[in-house]
């Protein structure tokens, strides 16, 4: 089971499937959505979040990457991407081996998007402290790392709720507060534990981009409420991969990315 960020950009978390879908739909002509089915309780399936990737050099690299993303500094970013042999995997390797790594990365994360979402995605990866080895590539680390979930219990949950895997997320830590409105000062109605959480399909970006983003969720107890976007990580998404050139960390590849 492969995880990625929503990245979004606020933490890989930065970015969840339903949130992105709502943002895309907001650009289409307004249609009256069908009424949402009543929220029902569901089995709380435990999740063990992935551990942080503790490497002092990698932490310094992520800090540098975050600063570059904040400045939208393409030239600075190019220095942090391998010049050659960048990989971009979907159903096959889409990277153009005749182009520099930065050009392939830019295409994969839509870095040149007019709304700045590519740079937001990059900032989301910079904020993610996890990492996991890429199978058969011991010198490559990809993030976000995958959490530990009982696959059979997750399958049973999907079947019982008639849902799809991208609808589910998990808290990065125990105890996020669930509020009755998408506002940081709204009354708290519940708290999340380290279990899978269902993200409801009407999650949408705030009308004011300066306002914090929230996700509309259903708790295992059957309550509908709102949590900050950056308090949850997605089970389904993309991964950025990193490796070392000498003593320096570099972005070496990407799993997922823009549709081709």
N, C-alpha and C positions, 0 to 999 in steps of 0.2 A: 504494500500500500504506500503510494508516494504522496508526501505532503507538499507545499510551496507556499506564501506570503502572500496571503494576501496581502501582498504586499501591498501589498499596498504600501502604502508608503508610510503609514503611520507606525507600523511595525509589520513586519511582514505579516505582519499580521495583517506587514504591512499589508489585508485585502481579500475579502471572502467572495466566493462565487456569487451568492445572491446579491451582495452589495454591488458588485461589478455589473451584474445583469440589470439591476434597477437603474444604475447610472446610464447604461447603454439605452435602456428603454426610455429614459427621460428625454432623449434626443429625437424620439419618434412622435408623431401626432398623438395627442392625448386620447386615450381610450378608457372607458369606464371599466375598471377591473372587476372580475367576478368576486362575489363575496368570499371571504376567507373561511375555510372550515373551522369549526370550534376547536380550540386547543384542548388536547386531552393529555392526561398523565402518560408517561412512558417509563420503561425500565432504565434506571441509571446505570450505564455501562462505565466502569472505572477506566480512567486514562492515566498513564504515567507520562508526564511531559518529558521531552528529550532533555538531557543534561546540556549545560553550556559547554562550548568547546574552549577549554582553558589553554590558551596560548598567548603569551604576552605580545608577540609580534603580530598575531592575527587581530588582537584587540586594538592595537595601534593602527593597523591597516583599516579596520572598520571605522575608526574615528576619522581617519583621513578621507575615506570614501564618503562618509556623511558630510564632511565639510565641502567636498567637491560637489556632491549632489545639491547642497544648499546654495552653492554659487552657480550651479548649472555650468560647470567648467568642463567643457568637452575635451579641451587639450590636456587638462589635468587628469581627467578620467582615462584618456588614452595611455597615459604612463602607467596606469594600474591594471591594464589589460594586456595579455600576452599578444605579441605582435603577430605570431604565426601559430597555426595548429589550434585555433579556437574551435570548439565544437558547439553545435546547436542542435539538440536532439528533440525531435517529435516522433513521428513514425520512422524517421531516418535522419541522418545528419544533414541539416539544411545550410550549414555554414559554407560560404563561398571561400574556398581555400586560396583564391587569388586576391582576396581583400584582407586588409588588416583586421586584427581582432576587434578593435573598437567599432569598425563598420558593421561587423556581424552582430556584436552586442547591441548596437544602436537599433538595428533592425529587429532583433529578437524582443527587446523590451519597448519598442516604439519610442525611442528616446527623443525623437524630433516631433512628437505629438504637440499640437498647438496649445493644448490645455495644460501642458506640463506634467501629464500623468506619467510619462517615462521617467522623468527625474524623481517623481514621487515614489515610483516603484523602486528605483535604485536606493533611495533613502530608506525604504522599508527593509531592504536586504542589509543595509549598513547597520540597522538597528537590531537585527536578529543575532543573538549571541550563541546560537546552537550550530552544530555542524556534525556531519556523519561521513565516514569514508565512502567513496564511490567503489562499489564492488569491482574487483580486478584492477583497480587503480589506487594502490595504497598511498600514493602521494597526493591524491586529490580529495578535497573535502567539499561537500555540498550542503547547502542550507536553504531553507530551514530543515532541521533533522526531523525524522519521523518519531511520533510518540509511540508508546507501547500500549496496544489495545488487543483484547481477545478477539480474534477474527471471527470466531463462531458467534460470540455474543453480539458483535456488530452486525453480522449478517441477520441474526434473529431480530435485532432492533429494526433494521431496514424493512424486513418483511412485515413486522408487526405494525409499523407506522406507515407502510406503503410509501416510503420516501426513497430518495436517491442519496448516495454517499456525499455529493457536494453540498447537501443541505446541512451537514453536520460539522461542528467545530468543537474546540475544547479550550478551557481556560489555561493560560500559561502558568498560573499559580492558583492556589486555593482561595476562595472567598470573594470573587468579584460581586459587587452589589448590583442587583436587578432593580431598576426604577420603573415607576408607572408611566413615565413619559421620557422622550429623548432629550432630557435636560440634566445637567450635572447636579442640580439642586432639587430634582423631583423626589418625592417620597420613595423610600426603599421598600420593596414588597417581597424580596427574597434574596438569597445569596446562592452563588453557584459553588459546587464542590468540584473535585477533579473527576468529572464525568463528561461524557459526550453531551453536547447541547445542540438542539435543533434551531437553525436560523430560519426565520419565517420569510416567505418570498416577497413580502412588501417592504423589506428593508431598503432604504433609499438614502442617498447623500443629503446632507442638510441644505436647505435653500440658500443659506448664507455660508459661503465657503470658510468664513472665519469662525463659524460655530463648530464645536466638537462633533465628530461623527458617531452615531450610535447604530447598533444593530437591533432589530426587533427579533426577539427570541421566544421560544417556549421552554420553560424549565421542566425538569422531570416530574415535578409535582403537578404540572398542568396549568401553570400561570404564564400569561403572556406579559412580557416586559421588555425593557431596553437596557443594554449594556454598552459601554464604550467600545468602539471598533477595535481599539488596540488591546482590549482585554481578552480577546479570543484569537486562536490560531486556526487556520483551515486545515482540513484533512486532504483536500484535493487542490493541488495548485502546482506552481512552478518551483524550480530550484536554481539557484546560482551556485556555480562551482569555482573553487579556488585551488591554487597550487603555488609552490614556491619556485622562484627563479633565483638560485643562489640563496641568499638570506631574506629575500623580499617576497611577500605574498602578491599574487596577481590573480585577476579574474581569468579563468581558463575556459569556461563553458557555461551552457545554459540548457536546462531541460524545460520544455514547454514553449511559452512565448506567443507572439502574435500569430494569428491564423494566416496560412499561406494558400 
